Amino acid sequence: MITHIVLFKLKDGFDRDSPSVVDAEGLARAVGDHVPELLSWRVGWNSVHRDIAYDFAAIGVLPDLVALDRYHQNAFHRTAVRKWRSISDWVVVDLASS
């Protein structure tokens, strides 16, 4: 199993109510419905403000690295990536478990 975790930090000038952020959030929420390799998908806004905290997170579980690669290549996912790239910076970690 691979747990794919992405943490997003909105760029200066963007907030949760910015139209492009609302669009990106909608795309992120829909990824789970458009990527068949995902076993589970969870997204949401950070609920506690801290200077070091990120703003938004996406967490997906996939069966293996082959599925993770298909996830990365998925056209809907690529659309969401392009949208988030324009409004945020992010970090990613992929945790393998046995």
C-alpha positions in Angstrom: 0.0 0.0 0.0 1.1 3.5 -0.7 -0.3 6.5 1.2 0.1 9.6 -0.9 0.0 12.9 1.1 0.1 16.3 -0.4 0.1 19.5 1.6 -0.7 22.8 -0.1 0.2 26.4 1.0 -1.7 29.1 -0.8 0.4 31.7 -2.6 0.2 35.3 -1.4 -2.9 37.0 -2.7 -5.1 33.9 -2.5 -7.5 32.8 0.2 -10.1 30.1 0.5 -12.8 32.3 -1.1 -10.7 33.3 -4.1 -12.6 31.9 -7.2 -9.5 30.0 -8.5 -9.1 28.4 -5.0 -12.7 27.4 -4.9 -12.2 25.8 -8.4 -9.1 24.0 -7.3 -10.8 22.7 -4.1 -13.7 21.3 -6.3 -11.2 19.6 -8.5 -9.3 18.1 -5.6 -12.5 16.8 -4.0 -13.5 15.1 -7.3 -10.1 13.4 -7.9 -11.3 10.4 -5.9 -14.2 10.0 -8.3 -12.0 10.2 -11.4 -9.0 8.1 -10.5 -9.9 4.4 -10.3 -6.6 3.4 -8.8 -7.4 5.2 -5.5 -8.6 2.9 -2.7 -9.5 6.0 -0.6 -9.3 9.7 -1.0 -9.6 12.5 1.6 -9.1 16.2 1.2 -9.8 19.3 3.4 -8.7 22.6 4.9 -6.4 22.9 7.9 -8.6 23.6 10.9 -6.0 25.2 13.1 -4.0 28.3 12.3 -0.2 28.0 12.9 2.6 29.8 11.1 4.2 26.6 10.0 0.9 24.9 9.0 -0.1 24.2 5.4 -3.6 25.3 4.2 -5.0 22.3 2.5 -4.3 18.6 2.3 -5.0 15.6 0.1 -4.5 12.0 1.2 -4.9 9.1 -1.1 -4.3 5.4 -0.6 -3.2 3.3 -3.6 -2.4 -0.4 -3.8 1.2 -0.1 -5.1 3.7 2.0 -7.0 2.3 1.0 -10.4 -1.1 2.4 -9.3 0.7 5.6 -8.0 2.2 6.1 -11.4 -1.2 5.7 -13.1 -2.6 8.2 -10.7 0.1 10.7 -11.7 -0.7 10.2 -15.3 -4.5 10.4 -15.0 -5.9 13.3 -17.1 -8.3 14.5 -14.4 -5.5 14.5 -11.8 -3.3 16.4 -14.2 -6.0 19.1 -14.6 -6.2 19.4 -10.8 -2.4 19.7 -10.6 -2.3 22.5 -13.1 -4.9 24.4 -11.2 -3.2 24.0 -7.8 0.2 24.9 -9.3 -1.2 28.3 -10.2 -2.4 29.1 -6.7 -0.1 27.2 -4.3 3.2 25.6 -3.4 3.1 22.1 -2.1 5.1 19.2 -0.6 4.5 15.5 -1.2 5.3 12.3 0.6 4.5 8.8 -0.5 4.5 6.3 2.4 4.9 2.6 1.7 3.5 0.1 4.1 3.5 -3.7 4.0 
